[in-house]
Amino acid sequence: MELNRRDFLKGAVVTGALAAGGALAGCAPAAKEGNAANGTAAAPAEGAASEYLTAASATQKWAFEIPPEPITDIAETVEADVVVVGAGTAGLVTAYSALQQGLDVVVVTASSIPISRGGSNNAIYSKQMEKEGFPRQDPYFILKEMAENSNNVDQRKWYRYYHNSEEAMNWMIDIMEGAGFQTGIERTSNMVEDSLFYQAPAAHGWINAENQAVGMTQPFVVNTLSEKIQAEGGRVLFKNIGRQLVRGGVPNGTTGRVTGIVCEREDGSFAQYNGTRAVVLATGDFSSNRDMMAKYAPQALDMVADEVYDTVDYDKEFVFGGLFPGDGQRMGLWVGAAWQKTFPCAPMGATINAGTTPNAYQNFWGLLVNRDGQRFMNEYCSNILGGRAQTLQPGGESFALWDVNYSNLPDWYPGQGGYGILEKLAPEQVVELWEDSVASGAYIKGDTLEEVLEQVGLPVEETIATIERYNELCEAKEDTDFFKRPENLFPIKTPPFYANKAAGTPGLLTILGGLRTDDNMRVCDADDHPIEGLYNVGTMVGDFYSGFYTFQVEGVNYGACCLTFGYLTGKFIAENE
Ligand SMILES: Cc1cc2nc3c(=O)[nH]c(=O)nc-3n(C[C@H](O)[C@H](O)[C@H](O)COP(=O)(O)OP(=O)(O)OC[C@H]3O[C@@H](n4cnc5c(N)ncnc54)[C@H](O)[C@@H]3O)c2cc1C
């Protein structure tokens, strides 16, 4: 991770003080005794180095938790009612919402442009859903989401989303249609409605004549918001890196109200932005900070490459494998914010998937085997949950097997058209797509199963036995092994046969969560009390996710944490601060 000079100096002060304390006392404190019976190592004496981790030494603070020396050489001070830090969807929505309430708003962002990715924005209901005849989402989906995450998330936030997203989405529809865009809704689920994995058509996006791909047009949203904020009297200041919050009147203070933030500008000088009503952090995730990942999302640590950990780029948009360094979360910790209670932080993505799928959000519904040729799951589920099951197989490897008749699945929808209308493919077109993948080496194809299995690297005898068993279940139209739906039991017996393999590091989109947050987006301390004047929105909101982002509420991060909570936070600040 990047340790700047100030971080390093302050860290050195702490270490030096500990060493000096030990020397002054004349002798080091005695180590706590270990317990041979349960294998607990003796804890090292306080301040003493140990070669190995113990429960006691693992509680030591991380370098990123140590506040750097306060910045005092402020070149300029800027006043506003509300300072929003970060110009992604969450920050810009909050800023525009506050501006519409008559507040003087300044957005300071490290990026040189408004930041966006993808473009799926979920809502429980909206005037567009009504217009297109889609039903209001059944609150049952929230129960499912809670259960899938062991109730390890903050339900008050989820139901706040449930009760307010329609108003927030209609507000956004008015903004975007007022700016000349058209609203579309993605149709991607293709899962039967009574399925545990059903994904309601409720992800909104905005298109124009040039870009019709609903689900990929978030740049329209952030650019529109940024332009409107500036046109209507707000300020959006790019290349301003938030470095330290001002609490109790001083940078990195730990008592009193948060009233501002010190930013580093492009020329290296510091400016202090005071928000007399509120400071709102919206700095995104911490997935490119190795130490924060090691502490808060260790299960995803290896999904980010070394070179990503070693660089900081505040303009990252549609990229995989690590985004931002967690500045907002660290600044919050330094002024006394607590970390969220759910552990570890949930990754979005984080799977490997074998197979050929009718659309991006489905698992492969044919036969999946592990490297020993054994079937290991009910394949009928969404891609992220299917991917988790595959990732857990021996060697993290999975293999998909199918024959030419798999192209007869009732619906193949590989692409989105205008207004979110999916482009359905005929079986011959599906086979043509497979041939492209065979040509590129992504799929193996052969006239005999033996040929395909050998080429893809599966044990032939064991896998043929698995296929024969699977074919029996398909003929009987009853999967008594893993209970897959009869509609999805396709035997593998008509050549040509196909296979592919997934292995390696699971893909990562982002890491969700951060500071402890109440349901009004106020950042809280270790006693769960809001820190006056300090809010956060977007990806960094604490305790909204757990486990793995399921993708079953498609676009919920934009829809809930960015749009609904951002919209509500702008209004809440106007009414309460
Ligand atoms: C490839 C990809 C596709 C995705 N598609 C979707 C999708 O369709 N729907 C969905 O819901 N989610 C999607 N996501 C998840 C997505 O990242 C978030 O939903 C979304 O970007 C969160 O917005 P945000 O405003 O919280 O953070 P971000 O969009 O990450 O914005 C953070 C902002 O803070 C700035 N910043 C960072 N540090 C500082 C600092 N120290 N000082 C000042 N500014 C700072 C950044 O430069 C940036 O402007 C996708 C993610 C990836 C990787």
The ligand as a Gaussian input file, in Angstrom:
#p B3LYP/6-31G(d) Opt

LIG

0 1
 C      -16.873000      -3.506000     -13.991000
 C      -17.858000      -3.071000     -12.961000
 C      -19.204000      -2.916000     -13.294000
 C      -20.126000      -2.538000     -12.319000
 N      -21.438000      -2.380000     -12.666000
 C      -22.349000      -2.066000     -11.706000
 C      -23.727000      -1.900000     -12.027000
 O      -24.122000      -1.984000     -13.183000
 N      -24.599000      -1.641000     -11.011000
 C      -24.185000      -1.500000      -9.718000
 O      -25.021000      -1.274000      -8.842000
 N      -22.880000      -1.604000      -9.397000
 C      -21.963000      -1.880000     -10.352000
 N      -20.633000      -1.989000     -10.024000
 C      -20.221000      -1.719000      -8.668000
 C      -19.845000      -0.230000      -8.690000
 O      -18.469000      -0.068000      -8.543000
 C      -20.601000       0.571000      -7.674000
 O      -21.972000       0.285000      -7.653000
 C      -20.466000       2.077000      -7.869000
 O      -19.373000       2.495000      -8.616000
 C      -20.449000       2.677000      -6.531000
 O      -20.444000       4.043000      -6.646000
 P      -19.793000       4.948000      -5.521000
 O      -20.244000       6.312000      -5.825000
 O      -20.033000       4.390000      -4.184000
 O      -18.208000       4.801000      -5.754000
 P      -17.332000       5.104000      -7.033000
 O      -18.159000       5.105000      -8.253000
 O      -16.194000       4.167000      -6.978000
 O      -16.832000       6.615000      -6.813000
 C      -15.905000       6.983000      -5.817000
 C      -15.427000       8.395000      -6.084000
 O      -14.601000       8.823000      -5.000000
 C      -13.376000       9.330000      -5.515000
 N      -12.342000       9.235000      -4.487000
 C      -11.671000       8.147000      -4.045000
 N      -10.808000       8.500000      -3.080000
 C      -10.939000       9.837000      -2.902000
 C      -10.325000      10.790000      -2.051000
 N       -9.349000      10.473000      -1.198000
 N      -10.728000      12.082000      -2.127000
 C      -11.687000      12.473000      -3.001000
 N      -12.277000      11.612000      -3.844000
 C      -11.921000      10.306000      -3.787000
 C      -13.155000       8.512000      -6.765000
 O      -12.189000       9.096000      -7.611000
 C      -14.574000       8.526000      -7.337000
 O      -14.827000       9.752000      -7.964000
 C      -19.692000      -2.337000     -10.985000
 C      -18.326000      -2.483000     -10.657000
 C      -17.420000      -2.843000     -11.637000
 C      -15.981000      -2.972000     -11.262000

